[in-house]
Amino acid sequence: MNKLAIIGCGSIGTYHLNHILEFEDIELVGFCDLIAERAENFVNKAKSGRAYTDYKQMYDQIKPDMVFICIPPYAHGEIEFETIKRRIPFFVEKPVAL
């Protein structure tokens, strides 16, 4: 089973979560958002995983096999570079820049 984390629990993250829930070979292990309540809502909807407001802490604790990065265009950069540094495959919701 592949462990998936999602960074960004807003509307785009919700769109992807709804589709990911249909897969039987993916374990949803972590959800990260600057607004803790949003991440907690994803935990409740998925009935699995843990909520975080710090993606590095999430990476350290759950060690995901893959990550969906669903954040606004202005926020891209540091998260992707850290994810690459840790050699975690990821999907980035577009646009990556304005």
All heavy atoms as an XYZ file, in Angstrom:
793
protein
N       0.857     -1.177      0.000
C       0.000      0.000      0.000
C       0.899      1.234      0.000
O       1.819      1.338      0.798
C      -0.897     -0.031      1.225
C      -1.811      1.126      1.364
S      -3.555      0.933      0.944
C      -4.039     -0.636      1.542
N       0.616      2.172     -0.880
C       1.378      3.414     -0.975
C       0.804      4.463     -0.041
O      -0.399      4.681     -0.003
C       1.345      3.940     -2.414
C       2.099      3.047     -3.354
O       3.262      2.753     -3.125
N       1.446      2.612     -4.412
N       1.702      5.122      0.699
C       1.299      6.148      1.653
C       1.324      7.514      0.972
O       2.362      7.944      0.480
C       2.232      6.156      2.855
C       2.216      4.858      3.636
C       2.984      4.941      4.941
C       4.388      5.415      4.767
N       5.151      5.416      6.032
N       0.168      8.190      0.971
C       0.033      9.483      0.317
C      -0.259     10.580      1.342
O      -1.072     10.388      2.249
C      -1.107      9.439     -0.705
C      -1.505     10.765     -1.359
C      -0.387     11.292     -2.248
C      -2.777     10.606     -2.150
N       0.406     11.720      1.161
C       0.136     12.913      1.955
C      -0.344     14.011      1.012
O       0.029     14.042     -0.161
C       1.388     13.364      2.691
N      -1.156     14.903      1.534
C      -1.637     16.045      0.768
C      -1.251     17.323      1.504
O      -1.487     17.457      2.707
C      -3.168     15.999      0.580
C      -3.578     14.771     -0.246
C      -3.671     17.285     -0.088
C      -5.081     14.606     -0.418
N      -0.655     18.253      0.762
C      -0.338     19.573      1.296
C      -1.272     20.563      0.605
O      -1.262     20.678     -0.622
C       1.127     19.958      1.042
C       2.058     18.946      1.718
C       1.401     21.380      1.543
C       3.527     19.150      1.394
N      -2.064     21.244      1.393
C      -3.054     22.176      0.855
C      -4.433     21.551      0.919
O      -4.783     20.712      0.094
N      -5.200     21.918      1.900
C      -6.507     21.293      2.143
C      -7.656     22.249      1.849
O      -8.675     22.263      2.535
C      -6.569     20.788      3.586
S      -5.293     19.574      3.970
N      -7.482     23.037      0.807
C      -8.542     23.942      0.358
C      -9.360     23.282     -0.739
O      -9.479     22.050     -0.801
N      -9.895     24.082     -1.640
C     -10.806     23.554     -2.663
C     -10.116     22.621     -3.654
O     -10.679     21.584     -4.017
C     -11.494     24.710     -3.398
O     -10.535     25.545     -4.014
N      -8.909     22.942     -4.078
C      -8.203     22.063     -5.019
C      -7.808     20.763     -4.324
O      -7.934     19.676     -4.886
C      -6.960     22.768     -5.605
C      -7.373     23.987     -6.414
C      -6.136     21.803     -6.463
C      -8.296     23.700     -7.584
N      -7.343     20.852     -3.100
C      -7.029     19.649     -2.337
C      -8.250     18.772     -2.146
O      -8.182     17.547     -2.236
N      -9.393     19.395     -1.902
C     -10.645     18.657     -1.748
C     -11.002     17.911     -3.024
O     -11.410     16.748     -2.984
C     -11.798     19.612     -1.358
O     -11.476     20.234     -0.118
C     -13.116     18.878     -1.230
N     -10.838     18.572     -4.155
C     -11.098     17.935     -5.447
C     -10.282     16.653     -5.582
O     -10.799     15.595     -5.936
C     -10.768     18.911     -6.588
C     -10.812     18.274     -7.946
C     -12.020     18.131     -8.627
C      -9.654     17.801     -8.543
C     -12.063     17.528     -9.873
C      -9.682     17.197     -9.789
C     -10.893     17.065    -10.454
O     -10.926     16.458    -11.688
N      -8.989     16.741     -5.285
C      -8.121     15.569     -5.425
C      -8.430     14.511     -4.369
O      -8.440     13.318     -4.665
C      -6.655     15.989     -5.389
C      -6.252     16.737     -6.609
N      -6.195     16.160     -7.857
C      -5.920     18.038     -6.787
C      -5.825     17.052     -8.747
N      -5.656     18.206     -8.120
N      -8.702     14.936     -3.138
C      -9.032     13.982     -2.083
C     -10.234     13.137     -2.479
O     -10.230     11.913     -2.308
C      -9.310     14.702     -0.761
C      -9.792     13.813      0.395
C      -8.721     12.795      0.775
C     -10.183     14.662      1.586
N     -11.256     13.776     -3.021
C     -12.461     13.038     -3.415
C     -12.153     11.944     -4.434
O     -12.755     10.865     -4.385
C     -13.516     13.999     -3.962
C     -14.126     14.862     -2.879
O     -14.152     14.480     -1.712
N     -14.592     16.037     -3.247
N     -11.219     12.193     -5.331
C     -10.845     11.170     -6.306
C      -9.926     10.106     -5.692
O     -10.065      8.917     -5.981
C     -10.182     11.813     -7.515
C     -11.151     12.570     -8.363
N     -11.435     13.896     -8.155
C     -11.935     12.169     -9.383
C     -12.337     14.289     -9.027
N     -12.670     13.269     -9.781
N      -9.020     10.531     -4.851
C      -8.080      9.586     -4.225
C      -8.820      8.592     -3.332
O      -8.421      7.430     -3.235
C      -7.001     10.356     -3.428
C      -6.114     11.161     -4.394
C      -6.165      9.419     -2.591
C      -5.279     12.237     -3.724
N      -9.902      9.031     -2.721
C     -10.675      8.135     -1.852
C     -11.229      6.925     -2.605
O     -11.567      5.915     -1.987
C     -11.819      8.904     -1.178
C     -11.399      9.877     -0.086
C     -12.580     10.740      0.349
C     -10.798      9.131      1.095
N     -11.293      6.996     -3.914
C     -11.795      5.891     -4.721
C     -10.754      4.786     -4.929
O     -11.100      3.683     -5.335
C     -12.279      6.412     -6.076
C     -13.451      7.371     -5.960
C     -13.877      7.951     -7.294
O     -13.507      7.391     -8.349
O     -14.595      8.962     -7.286
N      -9.486      5.072     -4.650
C      -8.425      4.094     -4.845
C      -8.303      3.195     -3.615
O      -8.338      3.672     -2.489
C      -7.084      4.796     -5.089
C      -6.988      5.455     -6.429
C      -7.504      6.736     -6.630
C      -6.389      4.806     -7.492
C      -7.426      7.356     -7.868
C      -6.297      5.414     -8.731
C      -6.818      6.686     -8.921
N      -8.130      1.907     -3.856
C      -7.994      0.960     -2.751
C      -6.536      0.690     -2.383
O      -6.271      0.093     -1.334
C      -8.692     -0.350     -3.115
C     -10.189     -0.172     -3.290
C     -10.886     -1.460     -3.689
O     -10.236     -2.523     -3.702
O     -12.093     -1.388     -4.002
N      -5.603      1.097     -3.233
C      -4.192      0.803     -2.986
C      -3.415      2.007     -2.469
O      -2.197      2.028     -2.486
C      -3.534      0.250     -4.249
C      -3.592      1.224     -5.417
O      -4.412      2.167     -5.384
O      -2.819      1.039     -6.368
N      -4.126      3.034     -1.995
C      -3.493      4.231     -1.446
C      -3.956      4.437     -0.011
O      -5.151      4.448      0.274
C      -3.829      5.477     -2.289
C      -3.204      5.348     -3.674
C      -3.337      6.748     -1.593
C      -3.526      6.473     -4.614
N      -2.992      4.583      0.876
C      -3.286      4.879      2.280
C      -3.058      6.370      2.508
O      -1.937      6.867      2.326
C      -2.363      4.057      3.181
C      -2.563      4.322      4.647
C      -1.561      3.573      5.519
O      -0.669      2.891      4.987
O      -1.683      3.691      6.749
N      -4.085      7.082      2.876
C      -3.968      8.511      3.165
C      -3.429      8.669      4.583
O      -4.099      8.323      5.546
C      -5.324      9.190      3.002
C      -5.779      9.272      1.545
C      -7.279      9.435      1.449
C      -5.063     10.391      0.839
N      -2.195      9.185      4.682
C      -1.515      9.190      5.980
C      -1.323     10.568      6.598
O      -1.088     10.679      7.795
C      -0.148      8.484      5.879
C      -0.328      7.006      5.603
C       0.743      9.124      4.832
N      -1.405     11.634      5.779
C      -1.181     12.950      6.343
C      -1.770     14.045      5.497
O      -1.824     13.946      4.264
N      -2.218     15.100      6.189
C      -2.803     16.258      5.535
C      -2.228     17.501      6.189
O      -2.228     17.611      7.414
C      -4.324     16.248      5.680
C      -4.950     14.965      5.202
C      -5.328     13.998      6.099
C      -5.119     14.736      3.845
C      -5.888     12.801      5.668
C      -5.669     13.549      3.394
C      -6.057     12.574      4.306
N      -1.738     18.415      5.372
C      -1.101     19.610      5.915
C      -1.730     20.861      5.318
O      -1.930     20.952      4.101
C       0.391     19.576      5.578
S       1.316     20.951      6.290
N      -2.030     21.809      6.191
C      -2.553     23.108      5.769
C      -2.178     24.118      6.840
O      -2.031     23.759      8.014
C      -4.077     23.045      5.607
C      -4.621     24.201      4.788
O      -4.787     25.307      5.346
O      -4.871     24.000      3.587
N      -2.010     25.367      6.442
C      -1.716     26.409      7.426
C      -2.862     26.603      8.405
O      -2.662     27.055      9.529
C      -1.399     27.730      6.714
C      -0.127     27.739      5.879
C       0.017     29.073      5.152
C       1.090     27.466      6.747
N      -4.069     26.251      7.969
C      -5.244     26.324      8.836
C      -5.513     24.907      9.355
O      -5.941     24.024      8.603
C      -6.465     26.875      8.074
C      -6.148     28.276      7.546
C      -7.700     26.886      8.965
C      -7.171     28.825      6.576
N      -5.230     24.682     10.628
C      -5.317     23.341     11.220
C      -6.688     22.697     11.016
O      -6.789     21.493     10.767
C      -4.976     23.405     12.707
N      -7.738     23.489     11.108
C      -9.098     22.966     10.971
C      -9.320     22.327      9.596
O     -10.001     21.310      9.482
C     -10.110     24.089     11.199
C     -11.553     23.631     11.144
C     -12.526     24.787     11.385
O     -12.163     25.729     12.112
O     -13.632     24.723     10.829
N      -8.736     22.901      8.566
C      -8.865     22.327      7.221
C      -8.219     20.948      7.159
O      -8.782     20.011      6.596
C      -8.227     23.226      6.176
C      -9.014     24.443      5.834
C      -8.308     25.167      4.718
N      -9.025     26.353      4.308
C      -8.616     27.158      3.348
N      -7.483     26.905      2.712
N      -9.318     28.216      3.021
N      -7.027     20.838      7.725
C      -6.341     19.543      7.729
C      -7.136     18.520      8.535
O      -7.270     17.362      8.132
C      -4.926     19.699      8.278
N      -7.696     18.942      9.659
C      -8.523     18.049     10.477
C      -9.764     17.584      9.715
O     -10.171     16.425      9.828
C      -8.950     18.742     11.780
C      -7.852     18.916     12.796
C      -7.379     17.611     13.424
O      -8.095     16.583     13.322
O      -6.288     17.615     13.999
N     -10.347     18.479      8.921
C     -11.507     18.100      8.112
C     -11.150     17.005      7.112
O     -11.960     16.113      6.848
C     -12.083     19.321      7.386
C     -12.798     20.272      8.320
O     -13.208     19.906      9.410
N     -12.930     21.526      7.889
N      -9.941     17.056      6.563
C      -9.502     16.013      5.633
C      -9.335     14.685      6.364
O      -9.681     13.638      5.833
C      -8.206     16.420      4.947
C      -8.398     17.211      3.687
C      -9.321     18.240      3.603
C      -7.627     16.947      2.568
C      -9.485     18.970      2.436
C      -7.789     17.657      1.399
C      -8.713     18.676      1.323
N      -8.792     14.722      7.569
C      -8.662     13.497      8.375
C     -10.037     12.881      8.584
O     -10.228     11.673      8.404
C      -7.978     13.787      9.734
C      -8.075     12.581     10.661
C      -6.525     14.193      9.528
N     -10.990     13.708      8.945
C     -12.353     13.215      9.187
C     -12.979     12.648      7.922
O     -13.638     11.604      7.961
C     -13.229     14.328      9.770
C     -12.781     14.739     11.157
O     -12.201     13.947     11.888
N     -13.032     15.983     11.511
N     -12.792     13.328      6.804
C     -13.374     12.862      5.552
C     -12.727     11.554      5.087
O     -13.407     10.649      4.619
C     -13.236     13.926      4.470
C     -13.924     13.558      3.182
C     -14.047     14.727      2.247
C     -14.944     14.310      1.089
N     -15.320     15.436      0.269
N     -11.411     11.453      5.230
C     -10.686     10.261      4.789
C     -10.807      9.112      5.791
O     -10.532      7.963      5.456
C      -9.215     10.598      4.572
N     -11.172      9.451      7.016
C     -11.217      8.461      8.108
C      -9.857      7.785      8.299
O      -9.775      6.600      8.628
C     -12.314      7.424      7.852
C     -13.716      8.012      7.823
C     -14.755      6.944      7.576
C     -16.153      7.477      7.602
N     -16.522      8.376      6.550
N      -8.810      8.572      8.069
C      -7.443      8.079      8.265
C      -6.495      9.268      8.270
O      -6.881     10.395      7.957
C      -7.047      7.101      7.149
O      -6.941      7.770      5.911
N      -5.256      9.008      8.621
C      -4.222     10.023      8.565
C      -4.183     10.937      9.776
O      -4.950     10.786     10.722
N      -3.232     11.879      9.703
C      -3.043     12.862     10.766
C      -3.010     14.253     10.153
O      -2.587     14.423      9.017
C      -1.725     12.604     11.493
C      -1.742     11.300     12.290
C      -0.454     11.072     13.041
N      -0.171     12.202     13.931
C       1.012     12.392     14.510
N       1.999     11.548     14.319
N       1.200     13.432     15.301
N      -3.409     15.235     10.927
C      -3.418     16.630     10.483
C      -2.152     17.344     10.946
O      -1.670     17.121     12.060
C      -4.651     17.339     11.031
N      -1.631     18.207     10.072
C      -0.424     18.977     10.364
C      -0.574     20.403      9.844
O      -1.316     20.651      8.899
C       0.789     18.358      9.657
C       1.172     16.994     10.148
C       0.608     15.854      9.594
C       2.101     16.831     11.170
C       0.958     14.591     10.039
C       2.455     15.573     11.619
C       1.882     14.457     11.055
O       2.232     13.209     11.496
N       0.188     21.311     10.455
C       0.323     22.658      9.914
C       1.756     22.894      9.430
O       2.054     23.937      8.861
C      -0.049     23.728     10.960
O       0.752     23.543     12.126
C      -1.530     23.665     11.307
N       2.640     21.933      9.626
C       4.050     22.021      9.219
C       4.380     20.805      8.358
O       4.407     19.677      8.861
C       4.938     22.050     10.458
C       6.412     22.165     10.148
O       6.885     21.541      9.173
O       7.125     22.862     10.898
N       4.624     21.028      7.082
C       4.854     19.903      6.171
C       6.157     19.156      6.464
O       6.237     17.939      6.264
C       4.807     20.356      4.704
C       5.983     21.185      4.265
C       7.077     20.592      3.650
C       6.009     22.560      4.470
C       8.163     21.349      3.252
C       7.077     23.316      4.072
C       8.157     22.713      3.459
O       9.234     23.460      3.068
N       7.183     19.837      6.968
C       8.430     19.146      7.297
C       8.213     18.180      8.463
O       8.726     17.055      8.450
C       9.537     20.151      7.631
C      10.015     20.928      6.423
C      11.098     21.915      6.815
C      11.497     22.771      5.632
N      12.512     23.776      6.009
N       7.462     18.614      9.456
C       7.129     17.733     10.573
C       6.330     16.536     10.064
O       6.562     15.406     10.486
C       6.344     18.497     11.633
C       5.961     17.646     12.821
C       5.072     18.403     13.810
O       4.315     19.286     13.426
N       5.176     18.044     15.076
N       5.395     16.783      9.156
C       4.607     15.695      8.585
C       5.521     14.708      7.862
O       5.422     13.497      8.075
C       3.557     16.249      7.614
C       2.703     15.171      6.955
S       1.406     15.829      5.876
C       2.385     16.381      4.473
N       6.425     15.218      7.036
C       7.362     14.333      6.326
C       8.175     13.497      7.307
O       8.353     12.297      7.113
C       8.313     15.154      5.459
C       7.740     15.719      4.191
C       8.510     16.556      3.392
C       6.441     15.448      3.760
C       8.021     17.085      2.211
C       5.941     15.983      2.593
C       6.738     16.801      1.815
O       6.258     17.321      0.648
N       8.688     14.139      8.365
C       9.513     13.431      9.352
C       8.737     12.330     10.056
O       9.273     11.255     10.316
C      10.045     14.407     10.406
C      11.093     15.363      9.872
O      11.692     15.078      8.815
O      11.309     16.410     10.515
N       7.478     12.593     10.366
C       6.708     11.648     11.172
C       6.055     10.533     10.369
O       6.019      9.396     10.822
C       5.656     12.396     11.988
C       6.282     13.249     13.068
C       5.254     13.958     13.938
O       4.049     13.820     13.755
N       5.736     14.732     14.887
N       5.531     10.842      9.187
C       4.791      9.798      8.464
C       5.560      9.196      7.307
O       5.181      8.153      6.804
C       3.416     10.307      7.968
C       3.597     11.409      6.945
C       2.557     10.760      9.128
C       2.311     11.780      6.243
N       6.614      9.866      6.840
C       7.446      9.370      5.751
C       6.596      8.885      4.561
O       6.562      7.694      4.251
C       8.378      8.282      6.242
C       9.266      8.769      7.364
C      10.375      7.851      7.699
C      11.243      8.297      8.832
N      11.175      9.586      9.358
N       5.919      9.819      3.891
C       5.031      9.426      2.790
C       5.802      8.873      1.591
O       6.959      9.232      1.363
C       4.330     10.738      2.430
C       5.299     11.799      2.813
C       5.983     11.273      4.051
N       5.145      8.011      0.827
C       5.713      7.494     -0.414
C       5.509      8.476     -1.557
O       6.224      8.429     -2.561
C       5.046      6.164     -0.786
C       5.296      5.091      0.250
O       6.450      4.953      0.697
O       4.329      4.385      0.616
N       4.493      9.336     -1.435
C       4.173     10.320     -2.467
C       3.357     11.445     -1.843
O       2.760     11.265     -0.789
C       3.412      9.671     -3.617
C       2.162      8.949     -3.208
S       1.555      7.952     -4.567
C       0.506      6.828     -3.652
N       3.359     12.606     -2.547
C       2.699     13.793     -2.020
C       1.936     14.506     -3.145
O       2.440     14.616     -4.261
C       3.721     14.783     -1.410
C       3.042     16.038     -0.895
C       4.526     14.128     -0.313
N       0.751     14.981     -2.839
C       0.017     15.891     -3.712
C       0.196     17.276     -3.108
O      -0.121     17.481     -1.926
C      -1.475     15.544     -3.754
C      -1.860     14.609     -4.865
C      -1.143     13.458     -5.118
C      -2.949     14.880     -5.665
C      -1.495     12.591     -6.142
C      -3.326     14.031     -6.685
C      -2.597     12.879     -6.926
N       0.701     18.224     -3.900
C       0.911     19.592     -3.438
C      -0.141     20.462     -4.116
O      -0.091     20.688     -5.327
C       2.341     20.072     -3.751
C       3.360     19.137     -3.066
C       2.522     21.527     -3.317
C       4.808     19.407     -3.438
N      -1.091     20.927     -3.333
C      -2.259     21.655     -3.846
C      -2.350     23.022     -3.187
O      -3.271     23.296     -2.416
C      -3.528     20.839     -3.581
S      -3.476     19.157     -4.219
N      -1.378     23.858     -3.478
C      -1.276     25.166     -2.839
C      -1.396     26.278     -3.879
O      -1.253     26.032     -5.072
C       0.054     25.278     -2.057
C       1.247     25.057     -2.985
C       0.073     24.276     -0.912
C       2.604     25.204     -2.339
N      -1.635     27.514     -3.440
C      -1.751     28.630     -4.384
C      -0.431     28.892     -5.122
O       0.655     28.587     -4.594
C      -2.098     29.825     -3.495
C      -2.566     29.251     -2.209
C      -1.886     27.932     -2.053
N      -0.492     29.465     -6.320
C       0.720     29.710     -7.113
C       1.815     30.467     -6.365
O       2.993     30.132     -6.495
C       0.207     30.528     -8.300
C      -1.214     30.130     -8.442
C      -1.708     29.865     -7.036
N       1.451     31.464     -5.563
C       2.476     32.261     -4.868
C       3.224     31.474     -3.800
O       4.291     31.889     -3.351
C       1.854     33.515     -4.238
C       0.839     33.215     -3.164
C       1.229     32.928     -1.856
C      -0.521     33.210     -3.452
C       0.288     32.635     -0.880
C      -1.458     32.927     -2.487
C      -1.050     32.638     -1.202
O      -1.972     32.349     -0.229
N       2.710     30.318     -3.389
C       3.323     29.549     -2.306
C       4.277     28.461     -2.792
O       4.940     27.815     -1.984
C       2.228     28.924     -1.438
N       4.354     28.262     -4.099
C       5.231     27.209     -4.625
C       6.697     27.589     -4.480
O       7.063     28.748     -4.486
C       4.922     26.941     -6.101
C       3.633     26.232     -6.323
N       3.441     24.909     -5.996
C       2.453     26.668     -6.828
C       2.203     24.557     -6.301
N       1.581     25.606     -6.802
N       7.527     26.587     -4.347
C       8.971     26.798     -4.287
C       9.609     25.984     -3.183
O      10.112     24.885     -3.410
N       9.560     26.500     -1.980
C      10.226     25.847     -0.846
C       9.707     24.428     -0.614
O      10.495     23.510     -0.383
C      10.036     26.686      0.422
C      10.705     26.079      1.638
C      10.447     26.883      2.902
O      10.327     28.122      2.825
O      10.378     26.252      3.967
N       8.403     24.251     -0.697
C       7.827     22.920     -0.443
C       8.320     21.919     -1.483
O       8.733     20.807     -1.142
C       6.285     22.978     -0.419
C       5.812     23.799      0.787
C       5.685     21.573     -0.390
C       4.316     24.093      0.794
N       8.306     22.326     -2.752
C       8.759     21.418     -3.803
C      10.240     21.074     -3.655
O      10.628     19.910     -3.804
C       8.491     22.025     -5.190
C       7.031     22.040     -5.580
C       6.227     23.202     -5.023
O       6.775     24.043     -4.262
O       5.036     23.284     -5.343
N      11.072     22.087     -3.351
C      12.498     21.823     -3.190
C      12.772     20.881     -2.017
O      13.622     19.994     -2.105
C      13.288     23.130     -3.041
C      13.441     23.876     -4.333
C      12.954     25.163     -4.468
C      14.059     23.288     -5.428
C      13.078     25.854     -5.670
C      14.194     23.964     -6.631
C      13.697     25.256     -6.749
N      12.054     21.046     -0.926
C      12.215     20.151      0.220
C      11.761     18.731     -0.144
O      12.393     17.744      0.265
C      11.424     20.656      1.424
C      11.561     19.801      2.675
C      12.966     19.800      3.270
O      13.735     20.761      3.053
O      13.291     18.812      3.974
N      10.699     18.627     -0.908
C      10.172     17.325     -1.311
C      11.175     16.618     -2.234
O      11.413     15.416     -2.096
C       8.796     17.496     -1.983
O       7.943     18.247     -1.104
C       8.145     16.150     -2.266
N      11.780     17.382     -3.143
C      12.817     16.825     -4.026
C      14.015     16.378     -3.198
O      14.561     15.285     -3.411
C      13.234     17.864     -5.089
C      12.094     18.091     -6.078
C      14.510     17.432     -5.803
C      12.273     19.312     -6.964
N      14.440     17.215     -2.267
C      15.585     16.897     -1.401
C      15.370     15.567     -0.681
O      16.293     14.778     -0.517
C      15.779     18.027     -0.387
C      16.888     17.823      0.600
C      16.974     19.042      1.517
C      17.594     18.686      2.828
N      17.517     19.772      3.796
N      14.138     15.308     -0.295
C      13.815     14.071      0.422
C      13.500     12.917     -0.530
O      13.181     11.819     -0.083
C      12.632     14.310      1.358
C      12.969     15.264      2.502
C      11.732     15.560      3.320
N      11.981     16.540      4.345
C      11.871     16.290      5.648
N      11.503     15.098      6.077
N      12.098     17.246      6.523
N      13.565     13.180     -1.827
C      13.355     12.164     -2.854
C      11.957     11.530     -2.779
O      11.794     10.335     -2.959
C      14.454     11.108     -2.805
C      15.854     11.707     -2.930
C      16.939     10.670     -2.907
N      16.793      9.762     -4.037
C      17.449      9.845     -5.189
N      18.295     10.813     -5.375
N      17.264      8.968     -6.145
N      10.972     12.380     -2.521
C       9.582     11.928     -2.466
C       8.910     12.308     -3.790
O       8.861     13.495     -4.135
C       8.820     12.579     -1.289
C       9.523     12.316      0.042
C       7.380     12.071     -1.254
C       8.971     13.138      1.207
N       8.387     11.348     -4.530
C       7.649     11.689     -5.754
C       6.436     12.545     -5.400
O       5.787     12.335     -4.384
C       7.207     10.331     -6.303
C       8.137      9.339     -5.686
C       8.478      9.896     -4.327
N       6.133     13.533     -6.279
C       5.008     14.415     -5.986
C       4.296     14.870     -7.245
O       4.837     14.855     -8.334
C       5.452     15.620     -5.160
C       6.449     16.529     -5.837
C       6.033     17.666     -6.513
C       7.806     16.258     -5.771
C       6.946     18.505     -7.118
C       8.736     17.090     -6.373
C       8.305     18.222     -7.057
N       3.046     15.266     -7.043
C       2.205     15.873     -8.055
C       1.977     17.305     -7.621
O       1.671     17.557     -6.457
C       0.866     15.122     -8.127
C      -0.200     15.838     -8.911
C      -0.278     15.695    -10.278
C      -1.125     16.647     -8.266
C      -1.271     16.345    -11.006
C      -2.115     17.303     -8.974
C      -2.182     17.155    -10.360
N       2.134     18.246     -8.554
C       1.903     19.655     -8.238
C       0.696     20.135     -9.020
O       0.646     20.003    -10.249
C       3.122     20.529     -8.615
C       2.825     21.999     -8.363
C       4.349     20.101     -7.859
N      -0.260     20.685     -8.292
C      -1.428     21.277     -8.952
C      -0.976     22.577     -9.610
O      -0.288     23.378     -8.999
C      -2.530     21.532     -7.925
C      -3.778     22.124     -8.515
C      -4.417     21.285     -9.602
O      -4.732     20.118     -9.357
O      -4.586     21.815    -10.721
N      -1.351     22.783    -10.853
C      -0.971     23.985    -11.584
C      -1.854     25.162    -11.208
O      -2.937     24.944    -10.666
C      -1.038     23.717    -13.086
C      -2.468     23.432    -13.574
C      -2.500     23.201    -15.051
C      -3.906     22.907    -15.448
N      -4.555     23.860    -16.235
N      -1.451     26.379    -11.492
C      -0.156     26.768    -12.053
C       0.924     26.822    -10.974
O       0.630     27.099     -9.815
C      -0.415     28.170    -12.610
C      -1.512     28.714    -11.751
C      -2.350     27.521    -11.344
N       2.146     26.535    -11.386
C       3.253     26.509    -10.435
C       3.749     27.928    -10.153
O       4.356     28.181     -9.133
C       4.383     25.611    -10.959
C       5.582     25.616    -10.033
C       3.884     24.191    -11.140
N       3.467     28.857    -11.064
C       3.842     30.256    -10.854
C       2.821     31.143    -11.574
O       2.105     30.669    -12.445
C       5.250     30.521    -11.408
N       2.802     32.389    -11.186
C       1.875     33.328    -11.845
C       2.423     33.777    -13.189
O       3.580     33.875    -13.399
C       1.641     34.535    -10.940
C       0.910     34.223     -9.644
C       0.814     35.472     -8.786
C      -0.492     33.714     -9.950
